[in-house]
Amino acid sequence: MDTIRRDIPVRFSLPRRLSRLGSLAYNLWWVWNPDAQRLFSLIDKTLWDQVNHNPVAFLTRVERALLNALTNDPAYLELYDRTMAAFDVYMKGGSTWFKQNYAALAGKENQIAYFSFEFGLHESLPVYAGGLGILAGDHLKEASDMGIPLVGVGFIYRQGYFVQHITEDGWQETRNYYLNFDEMPVVPILDAAGKPLMISVELPGRSVFARLWEVRVGRVTLLLMDSNVEQNSEYDRQLTERLYSNDLEVRISQEVLLGMGGVRALRLLGIEPTVWHMNEGHSAFLALERLLEYVRKGLTLDESIERVRKTSVFTTHTPVPAGNDQFPLWLVDKYLVNIWPELGLTRDAFVDLGRQATPWGDNFVMPVLAIKLSEGCNAVSELHGQVSRRMWNFLWPERRADDVPITHITNGVHVGSLMARRMRMLFDQYFGPGWLERVDDPELWAQIERIPDVDLWMVRRHLKRKLIVFANERSRSLWSSGMITPAQVVASGVMLEPYSLTIGFARRFATYKRGYLILKDFDRLMRIINDPRRPVQIVFAGKAHPADEPGKLIIQQVYRAVKDPRSAGRLTFLEDYDMNMARFLVQGVDVWMNTPRRPNEASGTSGMKAAINGVLNFSVLDGWWREGYNGRNGWAIGEDSDIADPNQQDALDAESLYDTLENEIVPLYYEHRTADNMPVEWLARVKESIRTLAPQFSTRRMVGEYMHTLYEPALMAGRSLEGKK
Ligand SMILES: *Cc1c(COP(=O)(O)O)cnc(C)c1O
């Protein structure tokens, strides 16, 4: 172990007085601490934006003269000292939630391993595609805040998730690019000789190697594997090239590397987790590696299965059977052929661990494997729990769906990362210090009534202006680079203005999210948005998976509507949605709209981000919103019931959407204004929304539930099994 080096690279030339900016750059703690962010942005805001808020790239390039000047700036130095002191206190982790609530379990690091195909921690680490990754990133941040001994395992992809450009006719083009890990907040893990430390897994006819990188997320470590090493063939070097390959052989190879390689990576570093959490099925092969470990130690297969099951946790996110990760059996034969003899299983008995009959034959389904080898299984919202218990009922044919042992833990968002700084300052002012440690406490949020409307309204107006400036600047730079036509300049938001009711719709353009729904009756929409006394603006954003042709067609349909002169610049599409743009949107609009085809939105989290920033939700009663909506804290689209016929569902939901927009949302925003033009009824609803949703949909509540319902029993079981060893 002492031969492993995990030091921060020495890369920057910093004045001694400011030398600790270097270690701050390599710990993502700064992402959710606005003062720490300002330590970077205050040096050179333009460069800070240019490097996409990547502190390592920033410190590599910033002019030394600017840094030197700050060593004589008392205000900067005061902020620096205060922030570094706060960082030290945090990293020491004196009295954490975990120590307070689980004193008996405290004292050991890395007890829970959390595996995920993607982690969305920050825009400067673009190894995420969407909601699943951002949830995983938020899980790590919150585990760090709560002092939970958790370690993450995933991949660092050489190509970041693609850059999106929209052509004049609305077609999504993708630009791929290579990340430069040397300029990212990732620490190489090296051996004593300074060479990359390496793990390997067996794939047909060869070993495949991967090196390891470490991301520091506050007190939590995230290990990322990277197969781009010279020991590998060109083909194998590309296994961690990009997210979500459609090539099934690449996919199964990646998953062997993630699951089996991930276990080996932890072992190599001397990390011995008790509990193993699979975030989605992609990492389920980790359970096979653990079975092999026990069998090699001499346990019987049944004993091994019992140990693995008792200490594994699985979270499903996919309510559609075909959406689940799965492989045809010939691929299992090809890739896992060495595993079943070692486990003492026949090929058929092995395949049964993941077998599911599908209309196109039997498949090996990763969530089936994960469910069979995990005692703790959960879905990510109440409705998704019901859907999942029905979907996996065939694994327990003797039970009724209600008795299928899959519980639900509704998703949440990491408030520190996603709440606007100005909003946070407002709560600092009225709630006092330390309120972020209690964000899941309804009594804290009951105090929202103490915040004067005028203060809240000022922050809301500020955040909307920031969004508009952001959109305008994006348009300006696209225009000046010659990439877009004048019509596209209008489409990209230059006509947005700060006084109109503004609706946001931004997410992956998967078909079930129905980005087209609000366009169903274009004439009616035009009448609504172009009312000169009560204008409405809509900001769209989002990427489609590059292979998702129907998704790209929806983007095109939206874009054509946006470019239509009848929409008068009030419909806009911001290209290249990412975590940075998401923050501007969920903080800056007035209404956050979501129109999934129920019940396909397992949870959704962007609406929660909107809610904590004082934005009102207007959504189908699916996923989290079905639990969050109380009739007074936003608006529903459609009914709390499923409609089988998709066309009928679209028609009914569109009708409901227009009715509510016309009769409730627009009037509430524009009527009941005070003498100084403040919408009091609107603000009352905003307060109701924050009061009811903020405590319920934070990762504080969510990770607490994971700890309580899934991790604690698994930790206890694991400890008693370890005792028996
Ligand atoms: C929060 C977020 C998502 C998830 O959004 P939902 O549509 O609510 O699942 C996707 N992408 C980005 C960039 C986000 O910030």
PDBQT file of the ligand as one rigid body, heavy atoms in Angstrom, charges set to zero:
ROOT
HETATM    1  C1  LIG A 801     -30.681  17.576 -13.659  1.00  0.00    +0.000 C 
HETATM    2  C2  LIG A 801     -30.174  17.318 -15.014  1.00  0.00    +0.000 A 
HETATM    3  C3  LIG A 801     -30.713  16.287 -15.803  1.00  0.00    +0.000 A 
HETATM    4  C4  LIG A 801     -31.853  15.427 -15.314  1.00  0.00    +0.000 C 
HETATM    5  O1  LIG A 801     -33.060  16.026 -15.661  1.00  0.00    +0.000 OA
HETATM    6  P1  LIG A 801     -34.461  15.292 -15.686  1.00  0.00    +0.000 P 
HETATM    7  O2  LIG A 801     -35.005  15.481 -17.045  1.00  0.00    +0.000 OA
HETATM    8  O3  LIG A 801     -35.297  15.907 -14.657  1.00  0.00    +0.000 OA
HETATM    9  O4  LIG A 801     -34.220  13.844 -15.381  1.00  0.00    +0.000 OA
HETATM   10  C5  LIG A 801     -30.195  16.082 -17.057  1.00  0.00    +0.000 A 
HETATM   11  N1  LIG A 801     -29.179  16.837 -17.542  1.00  0.00    +0.000 NA
HETATM   12  C6  LIG A 801     -28.640  17.837 -16.828  1.00  0.00    +0.000 A 
HETATM   13  C7  LIG A 801     -27.513  18.616 -17.406  1.00  0.00    +0.000 C 
HETATM   14  C8  LIG A 801     -29.111  18.114 -15.544  1.00  0.00    +0.000 A 
HETATM   15  O5  LIG A 801     -28.548  19.085 -14.824  1.00  0.00    +0.000 OA
ENDROOT
TORSDOF 0
